[in-house]
Amino acid sequence: MSEVLKDFPDKKYGVDWVNLGFKEGREVVMVSMGTSIPKTFPTDTRQTKVEDLPIMQGVKTFDDIVMLVNISGGLPGTKEWVLQVQSRYRVKLGSGCTAVSAPEFYPYLQSGQLVGLLGGMKGAAEYEKLLKRPGTAQRGMDAQSVSHVVVFLFILIGNIAFFSLKKAKKRLKV
């Protein structure tokens, strides 16, 4: 949030955004939020009662939320949010996930269970470009592209060396 708030200095904690923190329990916690968010997270990370925060006024369950956005790279992640929350409570759900897991979620996107999907750094860079706000994802894509070229070159050099040695050994046997 410290990075995001640089661009939005007028946004105030408890009014425009809140951090409810982490609670172990995975899918149990997700489902519990569908029954009562204030009972699942009675206080925020600053130990303020959630019901006392202006942003949480009138927010009791997923019925009171316009859209959820899950940013994750592990468990519970997008799949669990779709299976446990979106399918049960019919809340709009968007996701940002690792590039390697994005293909698993395309069917959810096509079926409408996900309303948006940012797959990996490439997806984040495309989003930055769409917003016309270059950031860390676009810079990261430059570095990632260079590293992919380097890996390709090492593979190419390794294959050339392997087949050259194989050909040389074959000549020595004759």
Secondary structure, DSSP 8 states (H G I E B T S, - for coil): -HHHHTT-TT--BTTTB------S-THHHHHHHHH-HHHH-SB-TTS-BGGGSGGGTT--SGGG-SEEEEE-SSSS-HHHIIIIIIHHH--EEEEEE-TTTHHHHHHHHHHTS-SEEEEHHHHHHHHHHHHT---HHHHHHHHHHHHHHHHHHHHHHHHHHHHHHHHHHHHHH-
